[in-house]
Amino acid sequence: MSEASYFSPNVTDIHTLRALAHTTNSAYSREDRVRSFLAANCARCHQPGGRGPAAWDARITPPLSEAGIVNGLGYNPLGDPFNRVIAPGDLERGIFRQAAGL
């Protein structure tokens, strides 16, 4: 696929690609499992230039500190300007949790 120009830049070593972790595979960290879930289920829309109405990046490639997930601002703070995409230690201020109906 790389030779057919499906990737930009071309992938020359498949061992450099990051594998996604299944949510129940405890051999991976919780962060890896959550990031894998988001990458598989949300990154199609939630990434720079994507169609998702959020300012966070669900791809697994950017470092968590740059993805706008933890303490990240959402386009729609659901009526509270202090809400964040994921608000550590404060479930009530988590937009992701509220939007998912959890």
PyMOL commands that set and color helices and strands:
alter all, ss='L'
color gray80, all
select helices_A, chain A and resi 14-16+30-41+64-66+91-93+95-99
alter helices_A, ss='H'
color red, helices_A
deselect
rebuild
show_as cartoon
